Amino acid sequence: MASWVFLSMITYSKYAALLLTAMLSSSMAAEPVRYRFEQIPTFDEPNTETFGLALAINELGEVVGIADDESLVARGFLYTPGLFLEIPGFDTGLVSHPRAINQFGDVAGAAGYRVTSNGHTAIVSVPFIRGAGQGIRSILNGEELSRGLGGMAYTINDAGMVAFEGQGAQVRLANGERLNWGFADGGVVTTGRINQFGVLVGTGLRVGSEGFEAMRYDVNSRTAMSLHDPNQARMSFAIDINNAGIAVGDWVRRDNNRTVPVIWRNGSGEELPFINEHLFGWTGHVIAINDRGDVLGESSSAGGQRIDWVLFAGETTPLPLVDLIEGPGFDGYDEFMAFDINNSREISGAAIVRDAAHPLGSTNKPGVLAPLTSQAPAFPAPGLWADLSQPGAGFEINRVGDRHYLIWTTYDASGLPVWYFSQPVRLTHDGWRANLLRFRTNPNGDITSSVAGQAVLSHRRPTEMLFSWRLGEQSGTLAHQYLAGRCEAGARGHTGTWHDPARPGFGLSLLDLGERQAGVFYFYDQNGHPRWVFLHFPTGPGQTEAWLFHGGACPSCPYRPPQRSTIGAARLGLAPGEVELEVNLAGSGSLSAMRWQSAGRMARIPSAPRCDG
């Protein structure tokens, strides 16, 4: 929200920064040391003979996987706590195999598809994407389907980028464009995961190379980088990457051919400890990493023994998952096979019963390991957040009672300012998912709202959040920083969001620092579109100019700093528990629709300002 102005007017105290870091770190740093097992009820319960795997979990606790029905046919599912749904295939009787889910609830995987040629029918596995609440749709085009081509989609990020394998390894962008990825002189052998910024990891082969090489690929710049260290390893494999750009995988040591788990920071790899690493014949493998830096892995022996473990960020000793599980929910199970871990440290996988009499030697049930110690959600700090690399837009977080809301100030495709409003509809320990509402006025003056898209917030660091947005077919992820000045700089009691009760639907976000004030005024242009202007009162209440920022700063446009125009004036008056605001806007030329006149007393929307989220 107008960060280029706020940063110049707010004194960012190093002591305030340390205080905020300590406040948020304390809410995020509690180490869960014990878990409870929560079985996912599937297609045929109770039935000890059916199997299931919970393959991926997002920050909202939504899980995708596969499970048997009563006929022992594996079918794809989506599980939201309390709700179990099948993800059907492309046609009746055909099943799906979901592999990944993003924070918006979009799913990627593969499903059976019937192909008829010369009177013969065959079923091929076709990669799919499924939007939240929608049916699956093929990533392949009609010509590829008619030829009976298939594949599997392995990973999807919040921007809608899907990495899949079919005719080679490809990435499908949100707009439907597809591109091949990998080394320029070689192919991709296995596809890992893609983070929210479009950085993908996997394993490739290059001409003349000794063997498999771990690699990372930036979808935005279309550049590949090898993570392989030939001095340490004969071969290497990249499995996962988090939003901080930390990658994990395995390498085969050059000195003894032992496979060990590895973590890459800034392109440099180092071995991770694993359970039984001191025993002859045991190897270690990485499964996943979250944004905290917690790593899931497994240890295995030549004789087929397997132990899944977690290495919490900052620790040096991995812990067996089965030793961390308490409660009756895990009674009767022998081990837990893990597949994914989210930032709330929930782990998806399957609880296993070893059974020598069973033809497969074991049975399992899909489920989630949830931390026993349930923290209150660490909501983002109230106040202003902005992408400091692209000044000119941002959002404000505030609350009404125990409910938070967000106002996003950005730009439309024409470069004019526009704002969206949202309240969280799904909460996590690290953020929320919400609909983005766009308001507008009708010719008769009525104000209406409609769902324009969605937003996802998640903590990345104590004073930084990932803000993922979706508007129509456009989507993206930006890192937003907290702008000190609300609590740290001594904000007065008028700080907050205000509106005119007699004329709801527009208002003012105000930062009151006593000797000066700044605010964003939300209004509607002559065409009914929601707009905003910035108001700065450098010497306190009184008269000031109204600045409208416009230009090339829309979320889906190449960034260009917005331009500033003075299109009117505003007068501010402050009284105990009350704000008087008069605004007169009269844009000209290309901004002629930016007209507004209002004056009156405004009431605060949220409860009194609080600095504890």
Phi, psi and omega in degrees: 000099177046046189294332182295336176273313184300321183295331180279341186252351183252130175279113182269095182287134177296331178289324177294320179297318179295323179295315180295318179300316180295321181296312182285325180296323181294331180277346185247348194262356181299124184275113175288125181249350179229149181231159167243148179265128178243105180289143175268115177291129188246217190284335189218077181240145354275133178207109184288349183271348182270151185248164174191154179224129173266104195271333183207148180222137178259185185288345178269002182079013177277137189235140169240153180182197178229150179205153179285147166265189184295341178265010182063031173261126181284129180232150181280147180221159170235126182240117167254132185318116181095354183219123180244125182231143171280143168260100185290162177279197184284339184209165181304131177086353179261140186254164179245161179227081180291142183238339186209153178217135179262186186286341176277353182091008175286143185238144175231150179176215178216157180210157179293144181219129181277129178237130179247128179216127179054038177081359180252141180250132177230158178245125177243156178270120187243131179294141182225164168231142181229113175291152182305126179076009182244177174272168180285151174223145186289142172280333179281155179271175185299321181295320179293321178294320181294336178274358178076025178283154181218197180155194181213136172265128188254335189204148179215138177252180185291339177279002178083013176282129181239126174261128184217164177240133178208257169276078187087185181262129184223163172238131174258122178279168183298331181276005179094347178296143179239143178220146173281147180226165180129189176294148181296331183246029180193182184247171176264131179267314177222144179261128175269229182241162180243138179268181187289348179260010176082026175256125188242143176241159178183197182230133183226173175237139176242154178300126178083001181283159180288329182183201182296144180228131172294143183212159171232149184224128178267111183295328184288317181266352181059043181237143179248148177222132177281136174261000187287138176244099184295341178284337183257327192223147172282319178219158178213156186220127177259131188249316189212158176215139179261182186285348173274359179085012178274124182252153178225156179178212182226158164221156177263112186300141181288330187280330185220010179061021180271134176277128183225152177285147185223149172235135179248121174242125181054036176083355181256129184259151173214149181291147172255147175291150176218161184294134180066026178295341180276351184267140180296134176089351179273143178233165179234143182223145177268144177251313185195163173223144175253182184288341175289336186100007174289138182240130171266143177204180177220149170247142180217151180250165178297336180275003176097002176289148184217136176226120175272141186219166174231136175247102183291146181304134179087351179262163180243358182238119176288149184242133176297133182298321183296335179282349182260357187264130177236166173097161184291342183298338182258001180300135179092349177262154184255327183205171180231128177258119186262150177232333185202156177220134179260184185285344173274005178068023169282139185238124178263149180173221182211137173273135190242138171249118175285129185218100183297334182279344181282142181305328180265357178085353180193165170232162180209163177225137180288150178183185184230137168269119181248136179304137180293320181276108184268112178279153169292145180305134179273082184296151175302148180300138179292147179127214192253138178227142182208155173275106187288344177279345179225069185298150179126356180208172179163198179212159175247137174249133178213187183210153171242108185062239179258015180248130179266156173217163182228139172239117183259120176256117183213208186222152176269181186296337178275356179092004180270149182293142178214151178231151178232155182234143176209154169236147182294138175249338174224129184250148172229180176289344187235011179163204181206167169235136185209156170284142172265121180259137175247126179262154175202164178253143175271166179304331179276002177096351179292144179255128180237164178226155177213156179282118181262341182171207180219159175225147174231130174248137173210140178293141173247313173223170185307322182248024181219138177233152168270127179247106178257134184229158176215123177230106184062234179270358181264144179202164178182175179224133178229147175270123181249137179260149174284132178262108180299153177141344179277299181266319187292324186264015174078041180302138181276181188292347180274356178297134180147195180247133187234151176213166177265109183303333181281342181221072183292158175114352172220170182177198189219130166263121189239135170247114184254111178253019177083287182279347177205160180223155174217150182200163172243125181258128181257128182212191180230139178279182184292346176263005177089003183276144179287127181229169177215151174230158180256136180238131179229123179248085190293337181244017178106184184305149182146211185264146176205169175281155173254120183256129174250125178262137182206159180143216188261055183240023180291154186304326184259010181258153168303134188288132168223137181304133180291154178266156182247135175230140172271117185240015179163201184215163178216152176233132183243135172230138181241133174225163181306119178067018186211146176233130171255130182222129173240128182230132176227111182244136180210077178291157181229168179062231181291348180252024185295337180284350183276076181235138181196140173222127175202152176206138177165178178273139185244147180249148180288138175282307183276176171290178183305147183304137176230151183248015180253017180081000000 
